[in-house]
Amino acid sequence: MNTVNTGDTAWVLISAALVMLMTPGLAFFYGGMVRKKNILSILMQCFIVLCLLSIQWVVYGYSISFAPNDGFWGGFQWFCLNGVGVEPYPDYAATIPHQAFMIFQAMFAVITPALILGAFAERMKFSSFLIFILLWATFVYAPVCHWVWGTGGWLKKLGVLDFAGGIVVHITAGIAALATALVIGKRKNLEKNIPSPHNLPFVVLGTALLWFGWFGFNAGSALAANGIAVSAFVATNTAAAAGGLSWALMDLIRNGRTTMFGTASGAVAGLAAVTPGAGFISVVPAIAIGLVASLICFIAVSVIKPKLGYDDSLDAFGVHCISGTWGVLATGLFASKLVNPAGADGLFLGNPKQFLIQLIAVGVTLVYAFAVTMIIYKIVDLTIGVRVDEKEEAMGLDLTQHHERAYTVLE
C-alpha cells in the first residue's frame, strides 16, 4: 500500500511553486533583452502562457502526456483530471498525491512553450501567438513528454535518461525556436540597427529568478525529499556557476572585457545543460557540463548565428537547444548508478549503449519537433496570419497589440 509522505509532498509542492516562478522570471529575462516598445508584449506572452496552459493541462494536457498508453501519446481517460486524486499513483511517484505530481508537471508544460517566444520576439501577432502555443503544447510537447516520461512511452521503455527535461523541455522548445525564426523572417532594418538589451538589470533579475526556480525544476524532479534531490540540487548550482564563469572568460578572451549579459547567458546555458543529468551525475561532471555548455552556446550565438543570418531574437535556439542537446548526450557519458541506482551507467563507466540511446532520443526529438512546429506555424499563418505588419512592428507590440506601454519615452 502506497501512503502519502508529508515531507515528500511538501517538497514537491514547493518545487512546483519554484518552477512556476520561472515563467515570470523568463518574462524579465527576455523582457530586458528587447527594445523598450516591446517589453510588455514579452511579459504578456509569458503570463498568458501561464494562464492558458494551466487550463489546457488540467482539461486534457496532463491526460495526453501522462495517461498510461503504449501509443503516440497518453489517452483521454484522465480528461479534466478524472481519476487523478489525492492518492499516490505509484507508476510516477509512490509517496505523494497524484495531483501533486500533476501540478508539478503542469509548471513544466507552462514554461516549455514560453521559451520559444524568444525566437520571434517583437514580430508575432498576439492572437496568432495564442493559437500557435496551444497547438504546439498539444502536438509537440505532449507526445514527446509521453515518449520520455509517460507510462508506456517508447523512449522510456528504450531506457532514455532525462531527469528533468533536457529532451522534453529544452530540445523541443529550442528546435521549435529555430523553426519559427526561419519562417517568420528577420526583424525589419535589423542590419542597420542591431538592437541591444534595453534593461540589463531586468535580464539579471530574470536570470536570478530562473536560477532560483531551477532548484525546483531539477531537485524537485526527484519527487521526494531524499538524497537524489540533494545531489540534483548541488549539480544544478555547480553547472550554473561553471557556465557563468566560462562565458565571462570567453568574453574576456574574445572582446577584452567581461559582460553582465554574457555571464547571465552562460549561467542559463549551464542550467539548461545540467537539467537532463542532474539526478544521475556527480559534481565533477556537473562542472564539465556547465563549462562545455557555455563554450558551445557562446560559439553558436556569437559566431554561427551571424554567419548563417537567421534572426533568433533572444537566442532561444542558441542557448536552449544547443545546451539541452549537449546535456542529454553528456548524461549518456557521465551518468552513474552510484549516484542514482534507478538510472544507468554512461559511456565513461563502461556502458556505450546508454550513449546510443541518448543519441537516438536527441535525433528523433529534433526531427519531430522541428517538422511539427513548421506545420503548426504554416496552418496558423494560412488561416489568420502570424506576423504583424510593418507599421505595427515599427510602433512596437506594446501599443499595437495591447494598447499599453511600459515607459513614457519609447525607443
N, C-alpha and C positions, 0 to 999 in steps of 0.2 A: 504494500500500500504506500502510495506517494503522499507525503504530508508536506504542508507548506512550512518552509523555514523562514522565520521572520527576518533574520539577518540578510539572507539572500534576496528576499523580496524587497527589503528596504534599499539595498544596494542597486538592484535593477531599476527600481522606480527613480532613484536619484540619478542613475545613469541615463535614463530616458529623458529626464529634465535637462541634464547636461547636453545631450545630443540635440534636444530642442533648441537650446541656446545657440547652437552652432549656426542655425539658419539666420537669425538676426545678426550674428557675428559675421557671417558671409555677406550680409547686406552692407555692413560697414566696410568690410574688406574690399568688396567690389565697388561700393559706392564712392569710396575715396579715390578710386582709380579713374573714374570717368570725369567728364567735364561738368562744371557746376550746373549746367542746364539739364543734366540728365540724372542727377543723383537720386531724386525722388522716384524716378521710374525704376531704378535698381532696387530701392527699398521696397517699393510697392510690389515688384515682381517676387521678391523673396518672401514678403509677408503673405501675399495672396497664395503662393505655393503652400505655405503652412496651413492656410485655411482650406484651400481646395483639396489637397491630397490627404489631409486629415479626415475629411468626409469620404473621399474615394476609398481610403484604406479600410474604414470600418464597414462601409457598404459592401464592397466586393474586392478591394485590392488585397487585403490580407488573405482572403479565401483563395484567390487565384495564384497567390505567391506561395502559400504555405499549406493549404489543404492537401492531405496525402493523395498522391496520384503519380502513376508512372509515365504519364503523358507529357505533352508540351508545357503545361502549367498545372497548378492545382485546380480542383474543381470549384463548384459554387455551393458546396454543402455548408460552408461557413458564411454564407451570404448574410449581411447585416449582423455578423457575429453570432449567428445561430449555432449553438453548441460550444461557443467559446466562453467559458465561465471562469469562476474563481478557483476551480480545482486545477492542479497541475496537469499538463499534457506531457507525459514523460518522453515522447519522441523528441521534444525540443528542450524542455527543462523540467526536471523531476521535483524541484523544491520550491518553485514559485508558481503563483496562479497563472493560468493560461493567458488571461487578459493582461497580466504584467509583461509577459513575453510579447504579446501582440502590440502593446503600446510602445514598448522599446523599439520594436521593428518599424513601427509607424514613423518614428523620427528619422530612420534611415531612408525610408521611402520618400520623405519630405525633402531632405537636403540633397539627395542624389540629382533629381532633375533641376534643382536650383543651381547646381554647379554649372550646368550647360549655358545659362544665360550670359556667362562671361564671354562667350564666343560671339554673340550677336548683339552685345550691349550697344545702345544708342541708335538702333535702327529697326526694331521689330514692333509692329502694332500690338497693343495690349490685348485686344480681343483675339488675335491670332496666337499670341503667347499662351493664353489660357487653354485654347483648344489643343495646341501643339503639346503642351506639357501633360495634359490629361491623357492624350493618346499615347504619348511616349511612356508615361508611367504604366499604362495598361499593357502595351505591346512590346516594350523593351525591358523595362525594369522588372516587371512581374515574372515573365518567363525565365530570365537569367537568374533572378533570385530563387525561383523554384528549382532550377537545374543545380544550383550550387548548395543551397541550404534546405530546400524543402524535402519532406519525406517522399521518396520515390524519384527525386531529381537525378538525372543521368550522370551529371558531373560529380554529384555527391557519392553516388554508387561507384563511380570510377576511382574515387579516393582523393579528389582535389582538396587542397588545404587553402581556405580563405577565412581567416579567423574573424575579421570584422569588415570585410568589404572591398578588398583590392580589386577583385573581379566585378562584384555586384555593384559597387558604387563608382570607383574611380575609373576603371576601364570603360564601363558603359557610358558614363557621363562624359569622359574625356574624348572618346572617339566620336560621340554624338556632337560634341562641340566642334570638332574638325569638320564633320559633315555639314553642319549648319553654317559654319563660317565660309565654306567653299561655295555653297549655293546662294546664300543671301548677298554675297559680294562685299566689297570694301566700303567703309565709310567714305562719304564724299570729301574730296580735297585732302585726302589723307597724306599724300606725298608732299603737299605744300605746307601742311600744318599738322605735324605729328603731335597728338595730344599727350600731355603728361598728367600724372595723378594730381588732381586739384586739391586734395586734402590728405596729406600723408599721415597726420595724426589719426584720421579715421581708419586708414589702412592698418596702422599699428594696433588700434583698438580692436579692429576686426580680427587681426592675427591673434591677439591675446585671447579673445573670446573663443576662437577656433581651437587654439592650443588647450585652453581650459576644458572646453567641451569634448575634446578628443579623448580625454581620460575616460569619460563615459562611453564614448564610441568604441574604444578598444578594450579597456579594462572591464567595462560593462558587458562585453561580449562573452566573458567567462560565464555569465548568467548565474554567478554565485560569488559570495564574499569569501574567496579562497586564495590559495597560493598562485593559481593561474592568473587571477585578476591582478595580483600584486606584480607578478612577472611582466604582464602586459603593460601595466602602468609604468613600470621602470623602463621597459623597452621603448615605449611611446615617447616619454620625455627625453630619453637619450638620443633617439633618432632625430627628434626635432632640433635639439641643441646642436647635433652634428651637422644637420642640414643648414642651419643658420650660420654657423661658423664657416662652413665650406663655401657658401655663396659670398660671404663677406670677404673671404680670402681671394676668391676668383675676381671679385670686383676690384680689389686692391691690385692684383697682378695685371688685369686687363686694362683698367681705367685709372690706376694710380690713386684710388680712393675707395673707401667703403661707403655703402649707401644703406640707409634705413629701409628703403623699398626692397633692395636686393636681399638684405638679411631676413626680412619678413617673408619674402618669397621662398627663400631657402628653407626656413623653418616649416612652412606649409608643405614643401616638397618632401621633406623628411617625414612629416606626419603621414602624408598620403602613402609613402613608400613602405612604412613600417606596418600599416594597417593590416594587410593580409597575413603577416607573420608574427604579429605582436604576441600572441599566445603560444607560439611554437619555438621562439628563439631566445637565446640568452643575450646578455648586454653587449658583448663584443661584436656579434653580428649586427646588432642594432646600430652601433656606431658606423660600421661599414655600410649598412643600408642607407643611413642618412647622408653620409659623405658622398656616396656614388649618386644617390638621387639628386642631390643638389647640383653635382657636376653635370650630369646629363641633361637636367632641366635647364641649366644655365646655357648650355650649348644649343638646346632646342629653341629657346626663346631669343637668344642673342645672336646666333649665327644662322641656324637653319631657317627659321621663320622669315627673316629679312630676305634670304636668298630665294625662297620659294614664293614669297609675296602674298600669302593669304593673310586675311585680317581676322585673326583670333584675338578680339579686342583686349581681353584681360587674361589671356594665356591659359584658358581652361584646358585646352588640349596639351599645351606645352608643359604644364605642371601636373595636372591630374592623370592624364592618360600615360604620359611618359614615366612618371614616378610610380604610378599604380602598376604598370606593366613590369617595371624593374622589381617592384616589391613582390609581386606574385612569383616571378622567376627566382628571386632571391630566397623566397620561402622554400622553393624546391632545392635550393643549395644548402641552406643553413638550418632547416628545421631539425629539431632533436626531440626524441621521445623521452629523454631525460628531463626536459623542460615540461613536456606535456605528453603523458603516456597515451592519451587519446588521439594524438596526431600521428606523425610518421617521421622517420629519419630522412634527411635530404641527401643530395648527391655527395656532399663533403663528408657525410657519415656512412658512405657505402651503399646508398640507395639511389642509383641513377633513374630508376623507374619513376620516382616521385617528381623529378625534374621534368621528365617527359609528360607526365600527367598535367603538370602546371603549364607547360608549353602548349599542349592541346587546348586547355581551357582558355588560355590567352588568345590563341588563334581563332577559335570558334566565336568567342565573345566579340572580338574586334570586327570580324566579318558580319556577324548577325546584327550587332548594334549599329554599325555604320549603314548597312543596307536598309534596315527598317526605319532608321532615322530619316534617311533620304526619302523613302516612300511617304512617311508621315508628313514631312515638310512639303513635298510636292502636292499631296492631297489638300493640305491647308492652303497652300499658295494658289492652287487652281480654283478653290471654292471662294475664299474671302480675301485672298492676298495676304502676304506676310509682311512686306516691308512698307514702312511709312514713305510718303512721297518726299521729294527733295526739299520742299519748303518746310515741311514738318521736321525733317531731320535737322535743317539749319536752325530752326527755332528751338529745338530741344524737345525731348519727350515729356519733360515735366509739365510744360504748358500745353502741348498739343494733345497729349494722351490723358492728362489728369487735371489740367487747369489749376495747378499748384506750382509753387516754386520754393526752393529751399533758402535762396538768398535774395537780397534786394537787387544786387547787381549781378548780371549774368555774363559769362564769358564763353 
